[in-house]
Amino acid sequence: MTVTYLCTLDLPDAWFAELSQRVPQASIHRLAPGEEPSTELLAEVDLLHTSEWFPDAAHVPSLRCVQLDTSGVDHVRRTSLWDTDIPIATLGGIAPVPMAEYAMMTILELAHRMPRIQELRDARRWPTNADRLARLTPRQLAGATLGIVGYGRIGREISRLASAFGMRVLGVKRTASARPASGKFDTGRRAAEEDPTVLFGMDRLDEVLAQSDVLVVVVPLTELTRGMLGASQLDLLPHGALVVNIARGGILDESALLERLRDGRIAAAALDVFDDEPLPPGSPWWSEPNTLVTPHVAGLAPQYHAQTLDLVVENLTRLAEQRPVLNEVDRVSGY
């Protein structure tokens, strides 16, 4: 069965050549930046591969799948396609390894006082022996408890790495079931059935927060999770906890976090996402002590092109064989 594929992304010529070779039954079309597709082409499209461009649902009568170039879907909820029964597939599963590496990197940097060390470097000041012992002695990770809010493919990989450092890992997910989700693309390195992490449902979030010496936030942004980590939740963390946010802005109350960093209730934080992006030049986060700030880079995947190609090949093949696609969004849960 022939399937018509339309891509709005600026991918290399070689990527499309390999796609054509691996899925010979696909009729492949691509749009140049700023180009609008013809009405005739839109009427024939089976799979639309896009990031931010979405046609009106009435203009794509043959559409059988929207393949997103993003893991999040909050931007799709504002389109007419969201209100149809057309499957929407995410890019989820591409980035478990780099995101887990980022999370572990920042945990190690915070534990080893790297924000303070960077301040000394910027000031070109070598600390005294007393200062080094008092302010730069690292925190012990072995035996510490890591709480991961939003425990899925990425959380499982974070847990795998953290376990190697002797950390105890608790995971929070929509349900506490350890059953692996079916129909999901996954480039992580630990199978769900091999995972020793202790899992909790969202209704037991407070229990996990109260035990988390280190908190990593990686939950999708949905109506359920928006604002879920506010002042009262942060106050449940043990005094001097570390916080890492690689989820989305809007989940963690930035003002509450800033207040607790400044009074010492939270010792340090690493933030890759913010309520307001790009982060404005006047934001206090640029110069806040004991904080690592990065420009939404945790999910950048070194093997992005190859892994994305694998996912698109699989979903085009599934459409041709009239099988369900991988990574279909659950519109009720919002991810």
Secondary structure as GFF3:
##gff-version 3
##sequence-region A 1 335
A	DSSP	beta_strand	3	7	.	.	.	ID=ss1
A	DSSP	alpha_helix	13	22	.	.	.	ID=ss2
A	DSSP	beta_strand	26	30	.	.	.	ID=ss3
A	DSSP	alpha_helix	39	44	.	.	.	ID=ss4
A	DSSP	beta_strand	47	50	.	.	.	ID=ss5
A	DSSP	three_ten_helix	57	59	.	.	.	ID=ss6
A	DSSP	beta_strand	65	68	.	.	.	ID=ss7
A	DSSP	three_ten_helix	80	83	.	.	.	ID=ss8
A	DSSP	beta_strand	88	89	.	.	.	ID=ss9
A	DSSP	alpha_helix	96	111	.	.	.	ID=ss10
A	DSSP	alpha_helix	114	123	.	.	.	ID=ss11
A	DSSP	alpha_helix	129	135	.	.	.	ID=ss12
A	DSSP	beta_strand	145	149	.	.	.	ID=ss13
A	DSSP	alpha_helix	153	164	.	.	.	ID=ss14
A	DSSP	beta_strand	168	173	.	.	.	ID=ss15
A	DSSP	three_ten_helix	192	194	.	.	.	ID=ss16
A	DSSP	beta_strand	198	201	.	.	.	ID=ss17
A	DSSP	three_ten_helix	202	204	.	.	.	ID=ss18
A	DSSP	alpha_helix	205	211	.	.	.	ID=ss19
A	DSSP	beta_strand	214	217	.	.	.	ID=ss20
A	DSSP	alpha_helix	231	234	.	.	.	ID=ss21
A	DSSP	beta_strand	241	245	.	.	.	ID=ss22
A	DSSP	alpha_helix	254	262	.	.	.	ID=ss23
A	DSSP	beta_strand	266	271	.	.	.	ID=ss24
A	DSSP	three_ten_helix	284	286	.	.	.	ID=ss25
A	DSSP	beta_strand	291	293	.	.	.	ID=ss26
A	DSSP	alpha_helix	304	320	.	.	.	ID=ss27
###
